[in-house]
């Protein structure tokens, strides 16, 4: 079952995505990232942004993916509430669905500055579920 959660890590926040596939786990980690910044349920899906990431392994691909989202949030002044991921080897193509920030409706709490390698982990658990997690600097 796909889901996400946050975990505490000092003054920063950890994001953790769960999924039946590694792609689902990455999508859920991205939702957890948005949830650091604002209430995901208040973010529409009217605009689409495509991103592409490459890395030497799945763990660094997660960091690259989350940092690509943070970059798009910053340069486009947008928030995203739906993500589609396709992973081939250590390359990722992602679709971000969201909208421009509306300060009154979105009530942005903090700014995500960057995904880090702290507590970085992408694993396929013994129960068949994928977990993708790392700490985000806020």
N, C-alpha and C positions, 0 to 999 in steps of 0.2 A: 504494500500500500504506500503510495507516494505521500510524503508529508515533510515538514521542516520544523526546526526548533532553533532557539538561540541557546548559547551557554556562556557563562561568565568567564572572563579572563582579564583580571586586573581592571584597568580603566577602559579596555576595549571590549568588543563583543564577538563571540564566536557564532558562526552560522553552520548549520548542519542540515543537509538534505538527504532524504531517504527515498529509494525507489526500487522498482522491480528491475530496472535497467540502469546502467550508468548514466544514460541521458536523462532519465527521470530524476535521478539524484542530483545532477547538475542543475536541472530546471528548478527543483525544490530549494537548493542552496541559493539560487538567484532570487527566489521569492523571499527567503529569509533575509537576504541582503536588502531588498526593498523595504521589508518590514522593520528594519533598523531605522530607516529614514522616515517612513510614514505608514499610515494604515493602508495596507494593500487593497482592502475592500473599497476604498474611496478612489482608487486609481482606475481610470477608464482604459480602453484598449483601441483607441481610434487611429493611432499612428504606428507604423511599422519601421523598425530599424534592423538592418542586417549587420552581423559582425562575423569575423573569421579570426580564429586563434590557432596557433601552433605551439607545441612545447615538446620537450624530450620525453615526458612521461605524463600519465593521467593526473598525478598530483599537481604538477606545475601547470598542466592544462586547466585545472580548476582555478588556480590563482589567476592565470591569464584571462579566463572567461569572466570571473568576477570583476577584475580590473577593467576589462573592456566595457562592462556594464556601468561601472563607476565613471569611466571616461565619458560614455554617452550621456549619462545623467548630467554631468557637469557641463559639457559643451553644448548640449541641446536644451538644457534646463527642463529636463523631462524626468518622469518617473515611469516605471514599467511594472505591469501586474500579470503578464503572461509571457512565458518563454517557451520556445521550441528549440531543441538541440539535436543535432546530428553529429555523431562522433565517428570518425574513420581513422583508426590507428591513434595517433596523437594530434589529430587535426579536428577542429570543431567549427561547425557552421551554426550560428545561432540567430534566431529571429526574436526580437524584443517587441512586445506590443505594449503601448502605453500612451501617455499624453503629456502635454506641457504642464509644468507645475502651476497649480492654482493655490497661492498661499492660504487663502481662507478655507478652502475645502480640504487640502492635503495636510495642513498643519505640520510642516516638516519639523521633525524633532532634532535631528543631528545630521551632520554631513559625514558620509562614508568617505574616508580619505584613500583607503587602499586595502586590498586583500593581502595577507602576509603568509609566510611559510610557517608561522607559529601554529602549532597543533594541526598541521596540514596532514590530511589523511583521505585517501580514496580507496575503499576496500569493498570486497564482495564477501559479506558475512556467511557463516556456516548455514544460516537459515535461508540463504538465497537472495537476501536483500542487499542492495548497494547503499553505501554511506559515503557522502562527500562532505568534508568539513575543513574549516580553517578559521583563523581569527581575522577580523576586519578592524583596521585602525579607524577610530572615529574621533 
